[in-house]
Amino acid sequence: MITLFGATGYTGRKIARELELRGLPYRIAGRSKERLEQLSSTLPSRPAFLVADAQQSETLPPLFKDTQLLINCAGPFTDLGEKVVQMASFAGVNYLDTTNELGFVYRLQTYHQMAKTNHCFLLPACAFEIALSDVAIAKIFQKHPVQHLYVVYHTPQTNISKGTRLSALRSLTTSWIGFQDGSWSGVVPAGKSAQFSFSTGNRYAIQIPSTEIFSIPWKYPVRNVEVWMTVSREWGFWGPVLLPYFARFMRSIAGKWIYSLTASRRESVPEDDQNNPFEILIGFREKTEQAWRQARITGKGPYSLTAKIAGYAAFFSLKSSSLPEGLITPSTLLQPEAFFEEMHSQGVEFSFD
Ligand SMILES: NC(=O)c1ccc[n+]([C@@H]2O[C@H](COP(=O)([O-])OP(=O)(O)OC[C@H]3O[C@@H](n4cnc5c(N)ncnc54)[C@H](OP(=O)(O)O)[C@@H]3O)[C@@H](O)[C@H]2O)c1
């Protein structure tokens, strides 16, 4: 049995539909009985539901009863995720989420040993961008002893959900982490911009705090990891000037007010994002090399792919007889070649130098 927590949100609903398509046994969970009831009535298998609130820890234990896998979509994870991970690792229940909040993922090291002792895995960031790049990076490392690596995300037409917006604000506020010269250090986010070459032309990008800053060094002996996100030409210029101040501002009382204002805004994002293209560049260099090599991933529909990836990982973790333990990255669970094939069937293309 799978328990899908945060099922009533934008991503949760998409994952529920994916679990239905795959015919996997699951139940839904969230903080509102009415919204869960309503969601269940629209899903073909009419899944059972559980009411649990991430901010009321006494309501959480039932999430971990009679379940092999907890899929968590209740974000921002910086505020709502840690107790859920802690309980999963204590209960020995496999855990998967859709975060890309670097500070949150970094803190999960604390639960690595507990998860190993209780024979379960903790898999944060099993969402479109991190999962795709993580599996591609695993393939690169099979061939090259990479020391320097960068990842650039280009998602030009994506309407981001409110949940993503709130997570980005929390990440900007709390994820002040970089990885340089073989160690993690404190870095104010978004302080640099650069240009990168995509199939549609050159684009400006700013440096962002993204999960790879933790997950790549967690797995491989690298020296430097940088993650970038494309922005307009104007933001390429103003971003590194303004965003580090904005990140500092978000740590003040006034920042809490901005966050509450964003959280209270009603906004709807089109359910179908299948026509929104994306391109991911991965640059890598071995110790002695001067020139960068590149891998490239292209596809469409970032949110729909997040649901496909979570559904595939859920299928894999229920069917597989031998599962990893402890804090892992997507490529530890998902075998690269099978994953590439699965993603290829969803229109995702991978190319390697
Ligand atoms: N990395 C990626 O590519 C990627 C892709 C998709 C999503 N995400 C992340 O996934 C998360 C969800 O995104 P979304 O777009 O689905 O956001 P959303 O539509 O705002 O959904 C948030 C979900 O969390 C639930 N929730 C909020 N507070 C809760 C609490 N105290 N206890 C239990 N549940 C609570 C909400 O319940 P209600 O319905 O009751 O409000 C809702 O189900 C975000 O953090 C986002 O950044 C990442």
The ligand as an SDF file (V2000), in Angstrom:
LIG
                    3D

 48 52  0  0  0  0  0  0  0  0999 V2000
   10.9400   19.9590   -7.8920 N   0  0  0  0  0  0  0  0  0  0  0  0
    9.9140   19.9170   -8.7170 C   0  0  0  0  0  0  0  0  0  0  0  0
   10.0440   19.7620   -9.9170 O   0  0  0  0  0  0  0  0  0  0  0  0
    8.5470   19.9830   -8.1400 C   0  0  0  0  0  0  0  0  0  0  0  0
    7.4530   19.7070   -8.9600 C   0  0  0  0  0  0  0  0  0  0  0  0
    6.1940   19.7680   -8.3710 C   0  0  0  0  0  0  0  0  0  0  0  0
    6.0630   20.1040   -7.0320 C   0  0  0  0  0  0  0  0  0  0  0  0
    7.1490   20.3690   -6.2860 N   0  0  0  0  0  0  0  0  0  0  0  0
    7.0190   20.6960   -4.8550 C   0  0  0  0  0  0  0  0  0  0  0  0
    5.9710   19.9180   -4.2800 O   0  0  0  0  0  0  0  0  0  0  0  0
    5.2790   20.6850   -3.3100 C   0  0  0  0  0  0  0  0  0  0  0  0
    3.8090   20.7140   -3.6510 C   0  0  0  0  0  0  0  0  0  0  0  0
    3.6170   21.4840   -4.7980 O   0  0  0  0  0  0  0  0  0  0  0  0
    2.1650   21.7980   -5.3450 P   0  0  0  0  0  0  0  0  0  0  0  0
    2.3550   22.5410   -6.6010 O   0  0  0  0  0  0  0  0  0  0  0  0
    1.3730   20.5440   -5.3680 O   0  0  0  0  0  0  0  0  0  0  0  0
    1.6110   22.7700   -4.1950 O   0  0  0  0  0  0  0  0  0  0  0  0
    0.1260   22.9640   -3.6710 P   0  0  0  0  0  0  0  0  0  0  0  0
   -0.8560   22.8230   -4.7870 O   0  0  0  0  0  0  0  0  0  0  0  0
    0.1370   24.2370   -2.8960 O   0  0  0  0  0  0  0  0  0  0  0  0
   -0.0940   21.7350   -2.6660 O   0  0  0  0  0  0  0  0  0  0  0  0
    0.4360   21.7140   -1.3770 C   0  0  0  0  0  0  0  0  0  0  0  0
   -0.1420   20.5290   -0.6580 C   0  0  0  0  0  0  0  0  0  0  0  0
    0.3590   20.5390    0.6820 O   0  0  0  0  0  0  0  0  0  0  0  0
   -0.7530   20.4230    1.5570 C   0  0  0  0  0  0  0  0  0  0  0  0
   -0.4850   21.0260    2.8620 N   0  0  0  0  0  0  0  0  0  0  0  0
   -0.1980   22.3090    3.1420 C   0  0  0  0  0  0  0  0  0  0  0  0
   -0.0400   22.4810    4.4620 N   0  0  0  0  0  0  0  0  0  0  0  0
   -0.2380   21.2620    5.0270 C   0  0  0  0  0  0  0  0  0  0  0  0
   -0.2120   20.7940    6.3480 C   0  0  0  0  0  0  0  0  0  0  0  0
    0.0400   21.5910    7.3910 N   0  0  0  0  0  0  0  0  0  0  0  0
   -0.4470   19.4740    6.5570 N   0  0  0  0  0  0  0  0  0  0  0  0
   -0.7160   18.6360    5.5200 C   0  0  0  0  0  0  0  0  0  0  0  0
   -0.7680   19.0420    4.2500 N   0  0  0  0  0  0  0  0  0  0  0  0
   -0.5300   20.3330    4.0040 C   0  0  0  0  0  0  0  0  0  0  0  0
   -1.8860   21.1290    0.8470 C   0  0  0  0  0  0  0  0  0  0  0  0
   -3.1170   20.7750    1.4250 O   0  0  0  0  0  0  0  0  0  0  0  0
   -4.4750   21.5890    1.1180 P   0  0  0  0  0  0  0  0  0  0  0  0
   -4.9440   21.1080   -0.2360 O   0  0  0  0  0  0  0  0  0  0  0  0
   -5.3590   21.1810    2.2230 O   0  0  0  0  0  0  0  0  0  0  0  0
   -4.1220   23.0490    1.1080 O   0  0  0  0  0  0  0  0  0  0  0  0
   -1.6730   20.5770   -0.5580 C   0  0  0  0  0  0  0  0  0  0  0  0
   -2.1920   19.2770   -0.6550 O   0  0  0  0  0  0  0  0  0  0  0  0
    5.9180   22.0810   -3.3180 C   0  0  0  0  0  0  0  0  0  0  0  0
    6.8270   22.1500   -2.2470 O   0  0  0  0  0  0  0  0  0  0  0  0
    6.6350   22.1540   -4.6530 C   0  0  0  0  0  0  0  0  0  0  0  0
    7.7570   22.9750   -4.6140 O   0  0  0  0  0  0  0  0  0  0  0  0
    8.3790   20.3150   -6.8090 C   0  0  0  0  0  0  0  0  0  0  0  0
  1  2  1  0
  2  3  2  0
  2  4  1  0
  4  5  1  0
  4 48  2  0
  5  6  2  0
  6  7  1  0
  7  8  2  0
  8  9  1  0
  8 48  1  0
  9 10  1  0
  9 46  1  0
 10 11  1  0
 11 12  1  0
 11 44  1  0
 12 13  1  0
 13 14  1  0
 14 15  2  0
 14 16  1  0
 14 17  1  0
 17 18  1  0
 18 19  2  0
 18 20  1  0
 18 21  1  0
 21 22  1  0
 22 23  1  0
 23 24  1  0
 23 42  1  0
 24 25  1  0
 25 26  1  0
 25 36  1  0
 26 27  1  0
 26 35  1  0
 27 28  2  0
 28 29  1  0
 29 30  1  0
 29 35  2  0
 30 31  1  0
 30 32  2  0
 32 33  1  0
 33 34  2  0
 34 35  1  0
 36 37  1  0
 36 42  1  0
 37 38  1  0
 38 39  2  0
 38 40  1  0
 38 41  1  0
 42 43  1  0
 44 45  1  0
 44 46  1  0
 46 47  1  0
M  CHG  2   8   1  16  -1
M  END
$$$$
